[in-house]
Amino acid sequence: MLDAGDMRRTLGRMAHEILEANQGAVDLVVVGVLRRGWPIAKRLAFLMTQIEGTTVPCGKLDARAYRDDRPPVETDETEIPFEVTGKTVILVDEVIYTARTVRAALDGLMRFGRPRAVQLAVLIDRGYRELPIEPNYCGRKVITEKGDHIVVKVNEYDGADVVVLENGHGETEA
């Protein structure tokens, strides 16, 4: 679905859209949802920093402790080394599906303060929401079947940047 070049161009477009919608980078911070939302968030923050010439802070959020559909975890890998109160937080995840991860991430984010606004940026939107949450910025909308699976690989964890669709029968589609 996306190769490394497609991903780079998509993130570049998204960075421009975020900056345009927020009239620049003033009071803008980026928080990536662990696991693969975090490297995508770092790239978006870096691109926005390059475009604006001012640093856009970036942190990572471990939403696992706030999930209502999975067993609780004891570790928390969250690192948000900046103030979120009064800021516009760009919450980043790689794929939005049911929106349960985003709901959990919002709960986790609020323990760090009260943002002025939270905007959601996702690389892939595959539909099938269970909660009324929609991204403000989307790299690509993909029509899928419920049994399909979107696999996002990032260089930081997987050694390559690629997005593939695995259909419900276990077959991979590029």
C-alpha positions in Angstrom: 0.0 0.0 0.0 2.8 2.4 0.9 6.5 2.0 0.4 9.2 4.2 2.0 8.9 7.0 -0.6 5.1 7.0 -0.3 5.4 7.2 3.5 7.9 10.0 3.4 5.7 12.1 1.0 2.6 11.3 3.0 4.1 12.5 6.2 5.5 15.6 4.5 2.0 16.5 3.3 0.5 15.8 6.8 3.2 18.1 8.4 2.2 20.9 6.1 -1.5 20.3 6.8 -1.0 20.4 10.5 1.0 23.6 10.4 -1.5 25.3 8.0 -4.4 24.3 10.2 -2.7 25.7 13.3 -1.2 28.8 11.7 2.4 27.5 12.4 4.1 25.7 15.3 3.5 28.1 18.2 2.2 26.1 21.2 2.2 22.9 19.2 3.5 19.6 20.7 3.4 16.1 19.2 2.7 12.9 21.2 3.1 9.5 19.5 1.2 6.5 20.7 3.5 3.6 21.4 4.5 1.5 19.5 4.5 2.6 15.9 2.8 5.9 16.4 5.9 7.1 18.2 8.4 6.9 15.2 5.7 8.5 13.0 5.2 11.3 15.5 9.0 11.9 15.7 9.1 12.2 11.9 6.2 14.6 11.9 7.7 16.8 14.6 11.0 16.8 12.8 9.4 17.8 9.5 7.4 20.6 11.2 10.6 21.8 12.9 12.3 21.9 9.5 9.5 23.8 7.9 8.9 26.3 10.7 12.5 26.7 11.9 11.3 26.3 15.5 11.5 23.1 17.6 8.3 21.2 17.8 8.6 19.0 21.0 7.7 15.3 20.7 6.9 12.7 23.3 5.6 9.2 23.5 2.6 7.8 25.3 2.0 4.2 26.4 -1.8 3.8 26.3 -1.9 0.1 27.4 -2.8 0.9 31.0 -5.9 2.8 29.8 -7.3 0.1 27.5 -10.7 -1.2 28.5 -10.5 -4.2 26.2 -7.1 -5.7 27.2 -5.5 -7.0 30.4 -3.8 -4.3 32.5 0.0 -3.9 32.3 2.5 -2.9 35.0 5.0 -1.1 32.9 4.6 2.4 31.5 7.0 3.6 28.7 5.4 7.1 28.5 7.9 10.0 28.1 6.4 13.4 27.8 9.2 15.8 28.9 7.3 19.0 28.2 4.2 20.9 29.4 0.9 20.0 27.7 -1.4 22.4 29.6 -2.5 25.2 27.2 -0.8 23.5 24.2 -2.3 22.1 21.1 -1.4 18.4 21.2 -1.1 16.5 18.0 -1.8 12.9 19.0 -0.3 10.5 16.5 -1.0 6.8 15.8 -0.1 4.6 12.8 -3.6 3.1 12.2 -7.1 4.0 13.4 -9.6 1.2 13.4 -12.0 0.9 16.3 -10.7 4.0 18.0 -10.2 2.2 21.3 -6.5 3.0 21.4 -7.1 6.7 20.8 -9.7 6.7 23.6 -7.1 5.1 25.9 -4.4 7.5 24.8 -6.7 10.5 25.5 -7.2 9.2 29.1 -3.4 8.8 29.5 -2.6 12.2 28.0 -4.9 14.0 30.5 -2.8 12.9 33.4 -0.1 15.3 32.1 -2.3 18.4 32.2 -5.1 20.1 30.3 -4.3 20.8 26.6 -5.9 23.7 24.9 -6.8 21.2 22.1 -6.0 17.7 21.0 -5.9 16.9 17.3 -5.5 13.4 15.9 -3.1 12.5 13.1 -3.0 8.9 11.7 -1.1 7.4 8.9 -3.8 5.0 7.9 -7.6 5.1 8.5 -9.2 1.7 7.9 -12.7 2.5 9.2 -15.0 0.4 11.4 -15.1 2.7 14.4 -16.7 1.5 17.6 -16.3 5.0 19.2 -17.2 8.4 17.7 -13.5 9.5 17.1 -12.3 10.7 13.7 -8.8 11.9 12.8 -8.1 15.5 12.0 -5.2 14.5 9.7 -5.1 11.3 7.7 -2.3 10.0 5.5 -4.5 7.5 3.6 -8.0 6.1 4.0 -8.2 2.4 3.1 -11.2 0.3 2.4 -10.9 -3.0 4.2 -12.9 -6.0 5.3 -13.3 -6.6 9.0 -11.0 -9.6 8.9 -8.2 -7.7 7.2 -5.1 -6.4 9.0 -3.0 -3.4 8.2 0.7 -3.9 8.9 2.8 -0.8 9.4 6.5 -1.3 9.5 8.9 1.4 10.5 12.6 1.5 10.1 13.2 2.1 13.8 11.6 -1.2 14.8 11.4 -3.3 11.6 14.3 -2.1 9.4 12.0 -0.9 6.7 9.2 1.6 6.1 6.3 -0.1 4.5 2.5 -0.4 4.9 0.8 -3.6 3.7 -2.7 -5.0 3.8 -3.1 -8.6 4.9 -6.5 -9.8 3.8 -8.6 -12.0 6.1 -7.2 -15.1 4.3 -3.6 -14.4 5.2 -2.6 -13.1 1.8 -0.6 -9.9 1.6 -1.6 -7.2 -0.9 0.8 -4.4 -1.8 
